[in-house]
Amino acid sequence: MSRPRLCRKISFNPNITYFKPQGVPMRELKIVELTTEEMEAYRLRHINDLEQQTAAGKMRTSQSTYQRILDSAYKKIADALINGKAIKIIKE
């Protein structure tokens, strides 16, 4: 049996939940789903310029978990940008 998932602190609630390449109809695009948890990790690192230890503390998680969340966000954002996919921000 796996460990229950801990609640992480998310201080960011996006008003905009979709981003897409210009000039391509949504029906023709594949969608990459980014969680609010991944957005929060990305925001803390790149908008707030926090170091990993500080950002992990703000999210109430370990540094290794924070890094896994951030790596997941990086991969999804890169996939969307490189392959011309839409990004949908989902709440878990």
FIDRENNU-452822 format. One record per atom (N, C-alpha, C): residue in one letter; chain; z, x, y. Coordinates in pm, whole numbers, plus 32768, in hexadecimal, padded with zeros to 4 digits. Layout:
N
REC | A | A | Z | X | Y .
...
END
This chain:
92
REC | M | A | 8000 | 8055 | 7F8A .
REC | M | A | 8000 | 8000 | 8000 .
REC | M | A | 8000 | 8059 | 807C .
REC | S | A | 7FAA | 803C | 80DB .
REC | S | A | 7FA1 | 808F | 8153 .
REC | S | A | 800C | 8067 | 81B9 .
REC | R | A | 8024 | 80C6 | 8214 .
REC | R | A | 8084 | 80AC | 827F .
REC | R | A | 8051 | 8040 | 82DD .
REC | P | A | 80A9 | 7FEC | 8312 .
REC | P | A | 807C | 7F89 | 8374 .
REC | P | A | 8052 | 7FD0 | 83F4 .
REC | R | A | 7FEE | 7F99 | 8435 .
REC | R | A | 7FBB | 7FD2 | 84B1 .
REC | R | A | 801D | 7FBA | 8523 .
REC | L | A | 8038 | 8023 | 8570 .
REC | L | A | 8093 | 8017 | 85E1 .
REC | L | A | 804C | 7FDF | 865B .
REC | C | A | 8097 | 7F9B | 86AF .
REC | C | A | 8060 | 7F69 | 872D .
REC | C | A | 8056 | 7FDC | 878F .
REC | R | A | 7FE2 | 7FE8 | 87CD .
REC | R | A | 7FCD | 804F | 8832 .
REC | R | A | 7FC6 | 800E | 88BA .
REC | K | A | 7FF5 | 8055 | 891E .
REC | K | A | 7FF7 | 801E | 89A4 .
REC | K | A | 7F6C | 802D | 89E4 .
REC | I | A | 7F34 | 7FBE | 8A0F .
REC | I | A | 7EB3 | 7FBA | 8A52 .
REC | I | A | 7ECB | 7F84 | 8ADF .
REC | S | A | 7EB0 | 7FD8 | 8B43 .
REC | S | A | 7EC6 | 7FAF | 8BCE .
REC | S | A | 7E44 | 7F89 | 8C13 .
REC | F | A | 7DDB | 7F7C | 8BC7 .
REC | F | A | 7D57 | 7F64 | 8C00 .
REC | F | A | 7D1D | 7EE7 | 8BC1 .
REC | N | A | 7CF8 | 7E88 | 8C13 .
REC | N | A | 7CB9 | 7E0E | 8BE4 .
REC | N | A | 7C32 | 7E01 | 8C2B .
REC | P | A | 7BC6 | 7E24 | 8BE7 .
REC | P | A | 7B44 | 7E26 | 8C2B .
REC | P | A | 7B12 | 7D9A | 8C50 .
REC | N | A | 7ADB | 7D8D | 8CC8 .
REC | N | A | 7A9D | 7D10 | 8CF2 .
REC | N | A | 7A0F | 7D05 | 8CBB .
REC | I | A | 79D0 | 7D77 | 8CAA .
REC | I | A | 7948 | 7D7B | 8C75 .
REC | I | A | 7950 | 7DAA | 8BE5 .
REC | T | A | 7914 | 7D5F | 8B8A .
REC | T | A | 7921 | 7D80 | 8AFC .
REC | T | A | 789D | 7DA5 | 8ABA .
REC | Y | A | 7830 | 7DA8 | 8B04 .
REC | Y | A | 77AF | 7DD1 | 8ACD .
REC | Y | A | 776A | 7E32 | 8B2A .
REC | F | A | 772D | 7E98 | 8AF0 .
REC | F | A | 76D5 | 7EF4 | 8B38 .
REC | F | A | 7658 | 7F01 | 8AE4 .
REC | K | A | 75E4 | 7F02 | 8B26 .
REC | K | A | 7568 | 7F0C | 8ADA .
REC | K | A | 7500 | 7F5A | 8B27 .
REC | P | A | 749E | 7F90 | 8ADF .
REC | P | A | 7431 | 7FD5 | 8B23 .
REC | P | A | 73E2 | 7F74 | 8B7A .
REC | Q | A | 73B9 | 7FA1 | 8BED .
REC | Q | A | 736E | 7F4C | 8C49 .
REC | Q | A | 72E3 | 7F30 | 8C11 .
REC | G | A | 72B5 | 7EB6 | 8C24 .
REC | G | A | 722D | 7E91 | 8C00 .
REC | G | A | 7216 | 7E6F | 8B6F .
REC | V | A | 727E | 7E6D | 8B1E .
REC | V | A | 7270 | 7E4A | 8A90 .
REC | V | A | 72C2 | 7DCD | 8A77 .
REC | P | A | 7283 | 7D63 | 8A45 .
REC | P | A | 72CE | 7CE8 | 8A29 .
REC | P | A | 733B | 7CFE | 89BF .
REC | M | A | 73AA | 7CBB | 89CF .
REC | M | A | 741A | 7CC9 | 8970 .
REC | M | A | 73F1 | 7CAD | 88E0 .
REC | R | A | 7398 | 7C4F | 88CD .
REC | R | A | 7371 | 7C2B | 8844 .
REC | R | A | 732A | 7C9E | 87FC .
REC | E | A | 72F8 | 7CFF | 8847 .
REC | E | A | 72B3 | 7D71 | 880B .
REC | E | A | 730E | 7DEB | 87F7 .
REC | L | A | 738B | 7DE0 | 8823 .
REC | L | A | 73E5 | 7E52 | 881E .
REC | L | A | 7449 | 7E49 | 87AC .
REC | K | A | 7467 | 7EBD | 8773 .
REC | K | A | 74D9 | 7EC6 | 8719 .
REC | K | A | 7555 | 7ED7 | 8770 .
REC | I | A | 75C8 | 7EAE | 873D .
REC | I | A | 7643 | 7EB0 | 878C .
REC | I | A | 76A8 | 7F0F | 874D .
REC | V | A | 76E6 | 7F61 | 87A1 .
REC | V | A | 7756 | 7FB7 | 8779 .
REC | V | A | 77D4 | 7F75 | 87AF .
REC | E | A | 7835 | 7F5F | 8757 .
REC | E | A | 78B2 | 7F1F | 8782 .
REC | E | A | 791C | 7F89 | 879D .
REC | L | A | 794E | 7F88 | 8818 .
REC | L | A | 79B6 | 7FE4 | 8846 .
REC | L | A | 7A34 | 7F93 | 8859 .
REC | T | A | 7AA4 | 7FBD | 881E .
REC | T | A | 7B21 | 7F71 | 882B .
REC | T | A | 7B64 | 7F91 | 88B1 .
REC | T | A | 7BBC | 7F39 | 88DC .
REC | T | A | 7C07 | 7F53 | 8957 .
REC | T | A | 7C5E | 7FCF | 8947 .
REC | E | A | 7C8B | 7FE8 | 88CE .
REC | E | A | 7CDA | 805F | 88B0 .
REC | E | A | 7C86 | 80DD | 88CA .
REC | E | A | 7C0A | 80DD | 889E .
REC | E | A | 7BB0 | 814E | 88B6 .
REC | E | A | 7B90 | 815C | 894A .
REC | M | A | 7B7C | 80EC | 898E .
REC | M | A | 7B62 | 80EF | 8A1E .
REC | M | A | 7BDA | 8127 | 8A6A .
REC | E | A | 7C52 | 8101 | 8A41 .
REC | E | A | 7CCA | 8133 | 8A82 .
REC | E | A | 7CD8 | 81CA | 8A70 .
REC | A | A | 7CC0 | 81FB | 89F7 .
REC | A | A | 7CC6 | 828B | 89DF .
REC | A | A | 7C5F | 82D5 | 8A34 .
REC | Y | A | 7BE7 | 82A0 | 8A3A .
REC | Y | A | 7B7B | 82DC | 8A8A .
REC | Y | A | 7B9E | 82D9 | 8B1F .
REC | R | A | 7BD4 | 826B | 8B4D .
REC | R | A | 7BFB | 825B | 8BDA .
REC | R | A | 7C69 | 82BE | 8C00 .
REC | L | A | 7CCF | 82C8 | 8BAC .
REC | L | A | 7D3E | 8323 | 8BCB .
REC | L | A | 7D0E | 83B4 | 8BD3 .
REC | R | A | 7CB3 | 83DA | 8B7C .
REC | R | A | 7C83 | 8464 | 8B79 .
REC | R | A | 7C22 | 8481 | 8BEB .
REC | H | A | 7BC2 | 8428 | 8C03 .
REC | H | A | 7B54 | 8448 | 8C5F .
REC | H | A | 7B5E | 8409 | 8CE9 .
REC | I | A | 7BA3 | 839D | 8CF8 .
REC | I | A | 7BB5 | 8360 | 8D7C .
REC | I | A | 7C38 | 8390 | 8DB9 .
REC | N | A | 7CA3 | 8390 | 8D69 .
REC | N | A | 7D26 | 83BA | 8D9C .
REC | N | A | 7D3D | 8450 | 8D8B .
REC | D | A | 7CE2 | 8496 | 8D47 .
REC | D | A | 7CEC | 8528 | 8D32 .
REC | D | A | 7D6F | 8554 | 8CF1 .
REC | L | A | 7D9F | 8508 | 8C92 .
REC | L | A | 7E1C | 852B | 8C4E .
REC | L | A | 7E00 | 8587 | 8BD7 .
REC | E | A | 7E5D | 85DE | 8BBC .
REC | E | A | 7E54 | 8632 | 8B45 .
REC | E | A | 7E77 | 85DD | 8ACB .
REC | Q | A | 7E53 | 860F | 8A55 .
REC | Q | A | 7E64 | 85C4 | 89DA .
REC | Q | A | 7EF5 | 8599 | 89C3 .
REC | Q | A | 7F52 | 85F2 | 89D7 .
REC | Q | A | 7FDF | 85D2 | 89BD .
REC | Q | A | 8011 | 8564 | 8A1A .
REC | T | A | 7FED | 856C | 8A98 .
REC | T | A | 8017 | 8507 | 8AFA .
REC | T | A | 7FD6 | 8480 | 8ADD .
REC | A | A | 7F54 | 8483 | 8AC0 .
REC | A | A | 7F0B | 8407 | 8AA2 .
REC | A | A | 7F42 | 83C5 | 8A24 .
REC | A | A | 7F60 | 8415 | 89BE .
REC | A | A | 7F99 | 83DF | 8943 .
REC | A | A | 801F | 839D | 895F .
REC | G | A | 806F | 83DB | 89B4 .
REC | G | A | 80F0 | 83A0 | 89D9 .
REC | G | A | 80DF | 831C | 8A21 .
REC | K | A | 807D | 8313 | 8A79 .
REC | K | A | 8064 | 8296 | 8AC1 .
REC | K | A | 8038 | 8227 | 8A62 .
REC | M | A | 7FEF | 824C | 89F9 .
REC | M | A | 7FC2 | 81E8 | 8997 .
REC | M | A | 8029 | 81CF | 892A .
REC | R | A | 8098 | 821A | 892F .
REC | R | A | 8103 | 820F | 88CC .
REC | R | A | 80D1 | 822A | 883F .
REC | T | A | 808B | 829B | 8832 .
REC | T | A | 8057 | 82C3 | 87B1 .
REC | T | A | 8063 | 835B | 87A4 .
REC | S | A | 804B | 838F | 872D .
REC | S | A | 8050 | 8420 | 871B .
REC | S | A | 7FD2 | 8460 | 8753 .
REC | Q | A | 7FDB | 84E4 | 876A .
REC | Q | A | 7F67 | 852B | 879E .
REC | Q | A | 7EF2 | 8526 | 873C .
REC | S | A | 7F0F | 8532 | 86BC .
REC | S | A | 7EA2 | 8531 | 865A .
REC | S | A | 7E5F | 84A8 | 8653 .
REC | T | A | 7EAC | 843E | 865C .
REC | T | A | 7E71 | 83B7 | 865D .
REC | T | A | 7E21 | 83A2 | 86DB .
REC | Y | A | 7E57 | 83CD | 874D .
REC | Y | A | 7E0D | 83C2 | 87CB .
REC | Y | A | 7D87 | 840B | 87C1 .
REC | Q | A | 7D88 | 8483 | 8787 .
REC | Q | A | 7D0C | 84D0 | 877B .
REC | Q | A | 7CA7 | 8489 | 8721 .
REC | R | A | 7CD6 | 844B | 86B5 .
REC | R | A | 7C7C | 8400 | 865D .
REC | R | A | 7C3D | 8389 | 86A6 .
REC | I | A | 7C8E | 8344 | 86F6 .
REC | I | A | 7C5C | 82D1 | 8744 .
REC | I | A | 7BF3 | 8301 | 87A8 .
REC | L | A | 7C11 | 836F | 87EE .
REC | L | A | 7BB5 | 83A5 | 8852 .
REC | L | A | 7B33 | 83D6 | 8811 .
REC | D | A | 7B3D | 8419 | 879E .
REC | D | A | 7AC5 | 8446 | 8756 .
REC | D | A | 7A6D | 83D0 | 872E .
REC | S | A | 7AAC | 8365 | 8702 .
REC | S | A | 7A61 | 82EE | 86DD .
REC | S | A | 7A17 | 82B5 | 8755 .
REC | A | A | 7A5A | 82B2 | 87C8 .
REC | A | A | 7A1B | 8282 | 8843 .
REC | A | A | 79A4 | 82DA | 8869 .
REC | Y | A | 79B7 | 835E | 8862 .
REC | Y | A | 794A | 83BC | 8882 .
REC | Y | A | 78CF | 83A1 | 882C .
REC | K | A | 78E4 | 8392 | 87A9 .
REC | K | A | 7874 | 837D | 874D .
REC | K | A | 782B | 82FC | 876C .
REC | K | A | 7875 | 8293 | 8786 .
REC | K | A | 7837 | 8211 | 87A1 .
REC | K | A | 77EA | 8213 | 8826 .
REC | I | A | 7825 | 824E | 888D .
REC | I | A | 77E2 | 8255 | 890F .
REC | I | A | 7764 | 82AB | 8905 .
REC | A | A | 776E | 831D | 88C1 .
REC | A | A | 76FA | 8374 | 88AF .
REC | A | A | 768B | 832C | 8861 .
REC | D | A | 76AF | 82E4 | 87F8 .
REC | D | A | 764D | 8298 | 87AA .
REC | D | A | 7604 | 8234 | 8802 .
REC | A | A | 764F | 81ED | 8855 .
REC | A | A | 7611 | 8188 | 88AC .
REC | A | A | 75B4 | 81CA | 8912 .
REC | L | A | 75DE | 8237 | 894F .
REC | L | A | 758C | 8279 | 89B5 .
REC | L | A | 7510 | 82BB | 8979 .
REC | I | A | 7521 | 8301 | 890C .
REC | I | A | 74B1 | 834B | 88D0 .
REC | I | A | 744D | 82ED | 888D .
REC | N | A | 747E | 8285 | 884C .
REC | N | A | 7427 | 822C | 87FE .
REC | N | A | 7405 | 81AA | 8846 .
REC | G | A | 742A | 819C | 88C4 .
REC | G | A | 7407 | 8126 | 8911 .
REC | G | A | 7443 | 80A5 | 88DD .
REC | K | A | 74C4 | 80A9 | 88BF .
REC | K | A | 7509 | 8031 | 888D .
REC | K | A | 7561 | 7FF6 | 88FA .
REC | A | A | 7582 | 7F77 | 88EC .
REC | A | A | 75DF | 7F35 | 8947 .
REC | A | A | 766E | 7F58 | 891C .
REC | I | A | 76CA | 7F55 | 897B .
REC | I | A | 7758 | 7F6C | 895E .
REC | I | A | 77A3 | 7EEA | 8979 .
REC | K | A | 77ED | 7EBD | 8916 .
REC | K | A | 783F | 7E45 | 8923 .
REC | K | A | 78D1 | 7E71 | 8916 .
REC | I | A | 7923 | 7E4E | 8978 .
REC | I | A | 79B1 | 7E6E | 8974 .
REC | I | A | 79F9 | 7DF7 | 8937 .
REC | I | A | 7A3F | 7E12 | 88C8 .
REC | I | A | 7A84 | 7DA6 | 8880 .
REC | I | A | 7B1B | 7DBB | 8887 .
REC | K | A | 7B62 | 7D4D | 8887 .
REC | K | A | 7BF4 | 7D51 | 8882 .
REC | K | A | 7C1F | 7D41 | 87F2 .
REC | E | A | 7C78 | 7D99 | 87C7 .
REC | E | A | 7CA8 | 7D91 | 873C .
REC | E | A | 7D1F | 7D38 | 8730 .
END
